[in-house]
Amino acid sequence: MTWLVTGAGGMLGADLVARLDDVVAPKRDELDITDAAAVREALRRHRPLVVVNCAAWTAVDDAETHEDEALAVNGTALEAITAGCEEIGARLVHLSTDYVFDGTAEAPYPEGAPTGPINAYGRTKLAGERAVLGYGRGYVVRTAWLYGAHGNNFVRTMVRLAAERETVEVVDDQAGQPTWSGDLADRIIALAGSGAPAGVYHGTNGGWTSWYGLAREVFALLGLAPDRVRPTTSDRFVRPAPRPASSVLGHERWAEAGLTPMRDWRQALHAAWPVLRPS
């Protein structure tokens, strides 16, 4: 079956394309998802059975002062993508984020929990979700703290800093789920081919930690003393966009659909390590 993956040059998109045999993978300069006519033409020409939208405005802090531009990519563009999928009968998988929540929950957010983004990025991603959820063959997959072999991410930054500094300070007051893009790509493929009900699925590895906890695990995998990572608080690193303090996501819908949730984040990080460690 033919797949079309937007944002194929990014971290998740690259992992998806590597796992698919029959795939159309336009780069950003080949398909601008904010160009509704170009989107409809591409879908009509290739007629994929599954469309995975990995394209997004991901500059969280910049979205605070460029919300209209972020909304065009993360929200409005999904109206044309959804309409194009409906025209050809394609299934649609759209990647969203834990940032649609406010981060005040004391337990993992279930898929049906009320949303309440606290920054512009989250608001624009929520707009995209709403467009997709109006389509009967649309999946919204919320992910978080994504890392992988392609592109910049926290794990690769910690690997670099470990070689440059004796100690690093990392915030210990934000809780979330480090997620390997390879595991997420596998789950997306399984979801799209399963016939599972349309709707929201949480695509994160299991368990939870803080950025500090993740950094310590990276140092340990490098064979370095985890105590070289020092805990600090978010108020030491003030950024334009506020971050949710706890964005741990629940995974009940996978089991309800007869699918296996993603494994624990530590297991995933250890499995991913051969493609992440410095050469």
N, C-alpha and C positions, 0 to 999 in steps of 0.2 A: 504494500500500500504506500502511496506517495504522501510524504510529509512536507510541509513548508514551515521553516523555522525563521522567524525574524530575529534580529539581534544575534545572528549566528557568529559574529566575531567576538562576542563577549564570553565570560567565564562559563556560564551554564549553556549558552548556545553552542559553544565549541564542543562541550562534552556530549550534548545531544547529537550533534551532527556526526561525531565519531562513532556513535552507537547505531546509526541508522543506515540502511542500505539504499533506500530509494528516497532521497531527500533533496529538496530545493532550498538553498541557504543563501538568500541575498544579503549582501553586506549593506550597511547604512547608506552608502553612496549609490547603491543599486536599487534600493527601495526605501523611500521616505514614508514612514507609516502615517505621517501627518498629511500626506497627499492622498486624499480620499479616492480620486480618480485612478491614481497609480496603484493603490491597493486593490481596488476592484478589478482592474485590468490584469494584475498579476495573478489573482485568484482565478479569474476566468481562464487565463492562459494555461496555468499549471494544473488546475482542478485537483488540489490535494484532498485526501480524505481527512487529514488532521492538520490543523494549523496550531503551532505553538508560538505564542508571542512573548519572546524574551527581550524585545526592544523596550527601553525605558529611559527616562531621565532619572539617573541615580545619584546626582550631585545633591545630597540632602540639604546641605547648608546653602548652596546657591539657590535652591528653590524658594527660600524665604524672601528673596528679592526678585525672583523671576518666576513667580507662581503661574502667570499666564502661559509662559513658554513651557513650563513643566506640565501644566494641565493639558496643553495641546498634544504632548507625547503620551502622557500617562493616563489621560482621561478621554479627551475628545476623539483621539485616533481610534479608540476601541469601538466607537459607534460605526465607523466605516468598516473596520475589520469584522465586526459582528454581522453587519449587513451583508458583506461579501461572503462570509461563511454560510449565512442563511440561504443566500442565492444558489450556492453550489451544493448545499447539504453537508458541509464539512463540520467535523467536531472541532471545537476551539478550546485550547488550554492557555490560560492567561496567568502570568506570574505576578503575584502581588506580594504584600509585605506585612510583617508584624506591626509596622508603624501605623496601621489603621486603628490600633488600640491605644488607649491613653497610658497604659503601663501601671495602673494603680491596683490591679487585681492581686490577690494573695494566693491564688491558685491558677493553674494553667487555663488559658482562654479556650473554651470550646469553639467549634466552628461557627456556632450560631450565636455567640456572645455579641451584645451590642457593641458597635464600633464607636470611636470617639478620638480621632487623630488629634495630636497636639502640635503638629507642625505642617507646613505647606506641602511637603513631600507626601505625607500620609493622606492629606486631603485629596491630592491629585490622584493617588493610587486608588483611593476609595471610589472616586468618580469612575475610574476604569472598571472596577469591580461591578459597579451597578449596571454599567452597559452590558457586561458579559452575562450577568445573572438574569438579564431579561431574555436571554437566548436559551432555548430548551436543550441545546447540545453544547452548552458552555461550562467549562470547569475553571474555577478560580483556585489557584494553588498559592497559598501564602507561605513564603519562606523567610528566613532570617539568618543573619550572621554567616553569610555564604562565603566559602573559600574554595579554592581549587587551583589547578595548575596554570590556568590562563588568567591574565589580568592581575590588577592590584587587589590585595585583600589583607586582612589582619594577620593571618598566619604567616604569609610571606613577608610582611613587614616585621614581625617578631624575629623571623629567621635572619633578616638583614640586620636588625638592631643588635641581635645577639653577637654578631661578628664585629660590630662597631663600638659597642659600649660595655662597660663592666656591669652596670646595672640599668634597669629600665623601670619607670613608674607606670603602672597600669591601673585603671579604675576598677574598683571592687564593689561598686554600688549599683551596677546595672546587671540584671539577670536575663539570660537568654539561652539560645540553643545553637551552638556552632553547627553548621550544616555543610557537608561536603557536596559540591556540585555534581560529582559523579554519582553519588547515591540518589540525589534528587533527579538527575536525568533518568536513571533506571526506573524510579517510581512514576515519573511522568509518562514514560513509554508504557508501563504496566497499566496505568490509569486510563490512558487514551484507548488502549486495546481491550479494555475489560467489559465495556458496556455498563459501567457503574453509573448510578444516577448523577445527573448534572448537579452543580452546586459548588460549595466551598470545601476544600481539603487543605489541611495544614501540612506543608512539605518541609518539615524540619527533622533533624535527627533527634532521638529521644534524650531524656534526662535534661539537665540544665546546669549552667555554671555562670561565672562572671567573666568579664574580659581578663581579669587578673588570673582566674583559674585556668582559662584557656592558654594564656601566655606561659604559665608555669608548666603546663603539659607540653607545650612546644619546646621549652628549654630542656625538659627532661628527655624528649625524643632526640634532641641534638646532643645528648650526653653531657649537658651542662647542669650546674647546680640551679634548681628552681628558685632558690632563695635570692638569686640575682634579680628576680622580678620583685619589685616592691609595690605594695598596695597603696592606692591613693583614692581620692573621691572626685566625682564629676565636677565639683565646683573649682577644681584646680585646672580644668581644661574647658573653660567657657566657650561655647560654640554658638553660632547664630540660631541654629535649630535645636530646640529642646528634644531630648531623647526619652523614650519611655523607660521608667526605672525597672520594670519587669514586664517582659514581653514573651514569657514562656507560653507555648501553644500546646493545646491538647490535640489528640489524634484519633478521636473516637470514630470519625466517619470512614476511615480506612477499613476498620473491622466490620462496620455496618455494611460496607460494599463488598466484603469478602476478600479484601486485599490486606497484605502485610504492611504494617507501619514501618517507618525507617528505624534502623538500629540506633543504639545509644551513641551519643556524640563521641565518646572516647574510643569506642570500637571503630567508628568511621574514621576518626583522625589517624589512628594507627594503620588502618587499611590504606588510607590515602598517602601516607608518609613517603612511600617510594617515589611518588611523582611530585612531592613538595620539598623534600630535603635538598640542601645545596649539593651540587655535583662536585 
